[in-house]
């Protein structure tokens, strides 16, 4: 979904409502990854050496800037699908 399409089809009120909804009920790639990240950080924390810094779930959520081209395209594809386009 392009920004132009979004602006042409959504009113300011509807867009604001979606933004508020997202704040209370997140959706999309990052929230999908959160469950996996919690499990990964728990396992990593069980295996870490005593006295080292604990891992956080955020440490295990890939960011688009950390991905290669193929992974970035998959990320964008998932984002588009989560928006219903």
C-alpha positions in Angstrom: 0.0 0.0 0.0 1.5 3.3 -1.0 1.3 6.5 0.9 -0.5 8.2 -1.9 -3.1 5.4 -1.9 -3.5 5.6 1.8 -4.0 9.4 1.8 -6.5 9.1 -1.1 -8.6 6.4 0.5 -8.4 7.1 4.3 -9.9 10.2 5.9 -7.8 12.0 8.5 -10.3 10.7 11.2 -10.0 7.1 10.0 -6.2 7.2 9.9 -6.2 8.7 13.4 -8.5 5.9 14.6 -6.2 3.3 13.1 -3.2 4.9 14.8 -5.0 4.9 18.2 -6.1 1.2 17.6 -2.5 0.3 16.8 -1.4 1.9 20.1 -3.8 -0.3 22.1 -3.7 -3.5 19.8 -0.4 -3.6 17.9 -0.3 -5.6 14.7 2.2 -6.3 12.0 5.7 -7.8 11.7 7.2 -6.6 15.0 4.4 -7.8 17.2 4.5 -11.1 15.3 8.2 -11.4 16.1 7.8 -10.4 19.8 6.7 -13.9 20.9 9.6 -15.5 19.2 11.9 -12.9 20.6 10.7 -13.5 24.2 11.5 -17.2 23.8 14.9 -16.5 22.2 15.8 -14.1 25.0 14.7 -16.5 27.7 16.9 -19.3 26.2 19.8 -16.9 25.8 19.5 -15.7 29.3 19.5 -19.3 30.6 22.7 -19.9 28.7 24.5 -16.6 29.5 27.5 -16.5 31.9 26.9 -15.3 35.4 27.5 -11.6 35.7 26.9 -10.7 32.1 24.1 -8.4 30.9 20.7 -9.9 30.4 19.3 -10.1 26.9 16.0 -8.3 26.1 13.4 -9.5 23.6 14.2 -6.5 21.5 17.7 -7.9 21.0 16.2 -10.7 18.9 13.8 -8.7 16.6 15.5 -8.1 13.3 15.3 -4.5 12.0 15.0 -3.7 8.3 18.3 -1.8 8.3 20.0 -5.0 9.6 18.7 -7.2 6.8 19.9 -7.9 3.3 17.9 -7.2 0.1 16.0 -10.5 0.1 15.1 -10.2 3.8 14.1 -6.6 3.4 11.8 -7.5 0.5 10.2 -10.2 2.7 9.8 -7.7 5.5 8.1 -5.2 3.3 5.9 -8.0 1.9 4.8 -9.0 5.3 4.1 -5.4 6.3 1.9 -5.0 3.2 0.0 -8.2 3.9 -0.6 -7.1 7.5 -2.2 -4.0 6.2 -4.6 -6.0 4.0 -3.1 -5.1 0.6 
